[in-house]
Amino acid sequence: MKIGIIGSGPSGLYLSIFLKIKHPESEVVVFEKESKLSKKLYATGNGHCNLLNKNLTKDKYNHPDFMASILEKYGYPFLEGVLKSLGIELTANGDYVYPLSESAPSYALYLKKLAEKVGVTFVTETRVLDYKAEEKEIEVKTDKKSFIFDKLIIATGGKSDPKLGSDGSFYEILKKHGYSIVEPIPGLTPLTLDDKDIKPLAGVRHKANVKAFLGKEKIFDENGEVLYKNDGISGIVIFNAESAIYRHKNPKDIELVVDLFPEWSFEELMNRLAHDEALNSKFYLDSYLVEPLQKHILSRSKGNDALCIATSMKNLRYSVKDHYGFDYSQVTIGGLSLNEVDENLSSIKEKGVYLIGELLDVDGDCGGYNLTWSLLSAIIVFKSL
């Protein structure tokens, strides 16, 4: 059997290894338009490669109903076992699971060497221009020559971070083949804000609770560290908020509500402020906030008493303007409609064609969920071939 895989991202790389181990007599060829394999994998997890999350639940994804049966069948213990069967040692920081090296470049290199060891063939610096699926064979046309396969797996990723190779160009090829594409939108990226008073806060970090409202409907509620920017706000909790917001198509009137001290009730914070002000009225806020954030709070407060300051600290409101775009996003919201594949991620239109990974309209929160989907989708196809 001859198997072609378009894309050397994590889903394609995982699947190439699984298939070659299962079918050592088969020819497995991976096409990559870049000179370097898995460029995006090198940057994941802030360079540490957050592979999995122990809290692997369906509600961490945009299609929880679709993910429910998959996660029931292939939960965290199963995925951990799969990686360990490949000789991959793991370490955890809370629920976040990393390779023992905690190095994305080392992990990417390990997968490359493992793929080469088991006999996977890589064709780099070669762009796939199109393919033709016939009854008995599939022709893959590249900018150099054509190849014939029995099975074809398309693992070309989405549009996020195009400098790392994900430019979304294969969506156009799939459209020519009659596939439905859900409009790609940047996911897990900072947000720009309409508020003009945040520029002095650039570089300030603070742990907080962040809620997002679409009109009056609360669509997001999570704790985490926020990072202010010249024109917006960032941090993992903001990345997750951004994805929650833009999973709603064309969202308008989005408001963020930031509580700088979610660990305390309003009454407790107010009492602490009143107590500390009585002790050190001129500098008591220094024990709560860095100076730029103090000024921000006071400028938004209706007064300087404990009631007003506590209200401001627990109820900072910002109007969302937009997201930062694909150049800054970690994952693509949207992609190939799930209606185009069956339970094995096999095309319902073209025999012998499978579609996996970020190419599909599946995206998860920060914390290893998207790399988990890369692994899951590879396993699903592997089990069916």
C-alpha positions as a printed Julia matrix, in Angstrom:
385×3 Matrix{Float64}:
   0.0    0.0     0.0
   1.2    3.5    -0.86
   0.11   6.28    1.47
   0.63   9.98    0.85
   0.39  12.6     3.62
   0.29  16.3     2.77
   1.75  18.34    5.63
   4.41  17.55    8.23
   2.71  19.25   11.16
   2.06  17.21   14.3
  -1.02  15.4    12.97
   0.72  14.37    9.75
   3.94  13.47   11.53
   2.18  11.37   14.18
   0.14   9.54   11.55
   3.15   8.82    9.35
   4.86   7.12   12.3
   1.79   5.14   13.34
   1.12   3.91    9.8
   4.7    2.91    9.08
   4.91   0.97   12.34
   1.57  -0.77   11.61
   2.32  -1.37    7.92
   6.13  -1.62    7.64
   5.82  -2.98    4.11
   3.86   0.09    2.96
   5.36   3.22    1.46
   4.51   6.32    3.51
   5.44   9.66    1.91
   5.04  13.03    3.65
   4.99  16.21    1.55
   6.12  19.51    3.07
   6.28  22.8     1.16
   8.79  24.26    3.64
  12.44  23.26    3.9
  11.99  22.44    7.59
   9.54  19.88    8.98
   6.93  20.82   11.6
   7.94  24.48   11.9
   4.84  25.33   13.92
   5.53  22.55   16.4
   8.81  24.27   17.34
   6.88  27.22   18.77
   4.13  25.43   20.68
   3.64  25.87   24.41
   5.85  28.98   24.37
   8.67  26.72   23.17
   8.0   24.06   25.82
   5.53  21.97   23.75
   2.35  21.5    25.79
   1.35  18.12   24.34
  -1.67  17.11   26.4
  -3.92  18.18   29.24
  -4.98  15.83   32.02
  -8.33  17.63   32.23
  -9.35  16.46   28.78
 -13.04  17.35   28.49
 -15.34  17.99   25.55
 -16.23  21.52   26.67
 -12.69  22.66   25.93
 -13.49  22.41   22.21
 -15.73  24.33   19.8
 -17.71  21.17   18.93
 -18.26  19.42   22.28
 -20.84  16.98   20.89
 -18.42  15.88   18.17
 -15.58  15.49   20.69
 -17.59  13.66   23.36
 -17.5   10.17   21.85
 -13.88  10.6    20.73
 -12.7   11.55   24.21
 -14.76   8.77   25.76
 -12.91   6.29   23.56
  -9.49   7.91   23.63
  -9.1    9.67   26.98
  -5.97  11.01   28.62
  -4.68   7.64   29.96
  -4.93   6.15   26.46
  -3.11   9.09   24.85
  -0.4    9.02   27.51
   0.1    5.34   26.76
   0.34   5.98   23.02
   3.1    8.55   23.48
   4.99   6.36   25.93
   4.8    3.47   23.44
   6.82   5.71   21.1
   9.48   6.19   23.79
   8.24   9.67   24.69
   8.71  10.48   28.37
   6.35  13.06   29.85
   6.29  15.58   32.68
   3.43  17.64   34.05
   2.87  21.07   35.55
  -0.58  20.73   37.06
  -2.84  19.55   34.24
  -0.42  20.72   31.52
   1.63  17.82   30.11
   4.96  18.3    28.3
   7.73  16.1    26.89
  10.31  15.48   29.6
  12.76  17.77   27.8
  10.19  20.6    27.99
  11.62  21.66   24.63
   9.45  21.96   21.53
  12.48  21.88   19.17
  13.79  18.72   20.85
  10.37  17.08   20.63
   9.97  17.98   16.95
  13.44  16.6    16.25
  12.62  13.4    18.13
   9.5   12.8    16.03
  11.45  13.5    12.84
  14.18  11.03   13.8
  11.61   8.43   14.82
   9.78   8.81   11.51
  13.04   8.41    9.61
  13.97   5.37   11.72
  10.74   3.54   10.89
  11.11   4.35    7.2
   8.9    7.37    6.48
   9.94   9.24    3.32
   9.9   13.06    3.39
   9.59  15.21    0.28
  10.38  18.78    1.36
  10.36  22.12   -0.47
   7.6   20.68   -2.61
   4.19  22.28   -2.9
   1.17  20.12   -3.67
  -0.82  21.9    -6.37
  -3.78  19.52   -6.57
  -4.81  15.89   -6.41
  -7.18  13.62   -8.3
  -9.01  10.8    -6.53
 -10.0    7.97   -8.87
 -11.69   4.67   -8.03
  -8.46   2.71   -7.6
  -5.75   5.35   -7.13
  -5.07   8.93   -6.13
  -2.75  11.17   -8.12
  -0.96  13.95   -6.23
   0.33  16.75   -8.42
   3.23  18.83   -7.06
   5.26  21.7    -8.46
   7.93  19.14   -9.38
   6.18  15.93  -10.48
   3.18  13.7    -9.83
   2.87  10.77   -7.4
   0.39   7.88   -7.24
  -1.05   6.6    -3.94
  -3.66   4.19   -2.65
  -4.6    6.48    0.25
  -4.17  10.21    0.77
  -4.22  12.06    4.09
  -4.52  15.85    3.99
  -2.96  17.44    7.08
  -2.11  20.92    5.86
  -3.24  22.85    8.94
  -5.11  26.14    9.06
  -4.09  29.78    8.58
  -2.58  30.59   11.97
   0.96  31.95   12.09
   1.67  31.84    8.32
   5.37  32.55    8.85
   5.54  29.01   10.27
   3.98  27.53    7.14
   0.24  27.59    7.89
  -1.05  29.85    5.13
  -4.46  28.24    4.52
  -3.75  27.81    0.82
  -5.08  24.26    0.73
  -8.57  25.48    1.61
  -8.81  26.82   -1.94
  -7.86  23.46   -3.4
 -10.5   21.75   -1.28
 -13.11  24.27   -2.42
 -12.37  23.27   -6.02
 -13.1   19.69   -4.99
 -16.51  20.74   -3.71
 -15.77  20.81    0.0
 -17.47  23.25    2.37
 -15.14  25.5     4.36
 -16.23  27.27    7.54
 -14.71  30.76    7.35
 -11.27  30.66    9.02
 -10.81  33.14   11.89
  -7.74  33.66   14.12
  -8.03  31.83   17.43
  -6.08  32.07   20.69
  -4.75  35.55   19.99
  -4.67  38.88   21.9
  -7.56  41.31   21.7
  -7.48  44.96   20.7
  -9.64  47.29   22.78
 -11.5   50.5    22.04
 -10.43  51.93   25.4
  -7.87  54.73   24.98
  -6.62  54.72   28.59
  -4.8   51.37   28.48
  -1.64  52.47   26.65
   0.19  53.43   29.9
  -0.44  49.87   31.12
   1.64  48.23   28.36
   3.7   45.41   29.88
   1.72  45.21   33.13
   0.72  41.71   34.24
  -1.88  40.8    36.86
  -3.83  37.68   37.81
  -7.55  38.25   37.4
 -10.93  36.84   36.54
 -12.07  37.67   33.01
 -15.64  37.51   31.8
 -16.79  38.2    28.25
 -20.29  39.35   27.38
 -21.96  39.25   23.98
 -24.57  41.91   24.61
 -26.04  40.74   27.92
 -25.11  37.08   27.43
 -22.05  35.86   29.34
 -20.05  33.66   26.97
 -16.79  33.29   28.91
 -15.65  33.18   32.55
 -12.13  32.13   33.57
  -9.26  33.05   35.88
  -5.73  33.69   34.63
  -2.97  36.22   34.14
  -3.71  39.19   31.9
  -0.99  41.12   30.09
  -1.75  44.66   28.96
  -0.5   45.9    25.6
  -0.36  49.32   23.93
  -3.66  48.76   22.18
  -5.13  45.71   23.84
  -4.81  42.84   26.24
  -3.17  39.41   26.15
  -2.38  36.35   28.27
  -3.67  32.76   28.18
  -7.01  33.71   29.73
  -7.45  36.37   27.03
  -6.52  33.88   24.29
  -9.28  31.61   25.54
 -11.69  34.54   25.76
 -10.86  35.53   22.17
 -11.64  32.05   20.89
 -14.9   31.96   22.85
 -15.85  35.33   21.35
 -14.99  34.6    17.72
 -16.55  31.15   17.66
 -19.67  33.32   17.47
 -19.68  34.52   13.88
 -19.49  38.32   13.47
 -19.71  39.1    17.2
 -20.65  42.68   18.1
 -20.87  44.7    21.31
 -18.37  42.48   23.14
 -17.43  43.65   26.62
 -14.73  42.25   28.91
 -15.21  42.54   32.67
 -11.96  42.13   34.61
 -11.89  41.4    38.35
  -8.36  42.03   39.63
  -8.99  40.24   42.95
 -11.35  37.3    42.3
 -10.08  35.47   45.39
 -11.86  38.03   47.61
 -15.52  38.96   47.76
 -16.4   42.6    47.2
 -17.04  43.08   50.92
 -13.73  41.5    51.93
 -11.76  43.61   49.45
 -13.53  46.79   50.56
 -12.8   46.03   54.23
  -9.14  45.31   53.48
  -8.8   48.56   51.56
 -10.42  50.56   54.37
  -8.17  48.92   56.96
  -4.97  49.45   54.99
  -5.84  53.03   54.08
  -6.24  53.83   57.78
  -2.72  52.5    58.38
  -0.91  54.06   55.4
  -3.2   56.46   53.6
  -0.58  57.81   51.2
   0.84  54.55   49.86
  -1.41  51.64   50.87
  -2.28  50.82   47.25
   1.38  49.95   46.61
   0.71  46.65   48.39
  -2.09  45.85   45.94
  -1.02  47.0    42.49
   1.9   48.31   40.47
   1.79  52.07   39.96
   0.42  52.17   36.37
  -2.47  49.92   37.39
  -3.1   52.02   40.51
  -3.47  55.12   38.36
  -5.74  53.23   35.98
  -7.99  52.12   38.84
  -8.16  55.6    40.36
  -8.92  57.21   37.0
 -11.87  54.86   36.58
 -13.08  55.16   40.15
 -15.91  57.54   41.06
 -14.12  58.41   44.3
 -11.1   57.64   46.49
 -12.92  55.79   49.26
 -12.76  52.02   49.76
 -16.22  51.46   48.26
 -15.39  53.2    44.97
 -11.9   51.72   44.63
 -13.12  48.18   45.36
 -15.85  48.65   42.76
 -13.27  49.69   40.19
 -10.85  46.87   41.07
 -13.52  44.2    40.67
 -15.35  45.66   37.71
 -12.95  46.95   35.06
 -14.89  47.09   31.8
 -13.33  47.12   28.34
 -14.89  47.22   24.88
 -13.43  44.67   22.46
 -12.46  46.15   19.12
 -10.96  43.16   17.29
  -8.48  40.3    17.45
  -4.78  40.53   16.59
  -4.98  38.48   13.39
  -3.51  35.27   12.01
   0.1   36.41   12.42
  -0.36  36.28   16.2
  -2.85  33.41   16.53
  -2.08  29.93   17.79
  -4.93  28.08   16.11
  -7.54  28.55   13.4
 -11.22  28.8    14.25
 -13.16  27.28   11.35
 -11.81  25.21    8.49
 -13.12  22.14    6.69
 -16.7   21.45    7.79
 -17.12  18.33    9.91
 -20.05  17.45    7.66
 -17.48  16.54    4.98
 -15.99  13.59    6.91
 -17.31  10.41    8.53
 -16.45   9.04   11.99
 -13.07   7.88   10.66
 -12.28  11.35    9.25
 -12.59   9.85    5.79
 -13.95  12.12    3.07
 -17.6   11.54    2.21
 -16.87  12.87   -1.29
 -13.66  11.13   -2.37
 -12.71   7.52   -1.78
  -9.4    6.98   -0.02
  -9.02  10.6     1.1
  -8.75  11.5     4.81
  -8.61  14.94    6.41
  -7.08  15.54    9.84
  -5.73  18.04   12.34
  -6.18  21.8    12.33
  -7.42  21.68    8.74
 -10.78  20.6    10.17
 -13.23  22.88   11.95
 -12.03  21.77   15.39
 -10.28  24.13   17.78
  -9.6   23.97   21.5
  -8.57  26.21   24.37
  -5.0   26.94   25.42
  -3.38  24.22   27.48
  -2.47  21.4    25.1
  -5.95  20.84   23.67
  -5.02  21.61   20.07
  -1.95  19.36   20.04
  -4.19  16.75   21.64
  -6.56  17.06   18.68
  -3.61  16.58   16.31
  -2.79  13.33   18.08
  -6.43  12.23   18.33
  -7.17  12.82   14.65
  -4.05  10.86   13.68
  -5.12   7.98   15.91
  -8.65   7.94   14.45
  -7.33   7.55   10.9
  -4.61   5.11   11.97
  -7.21   2.84   13.57
  -9.23   2.75   10.33
  -6.36   1.93    7.93
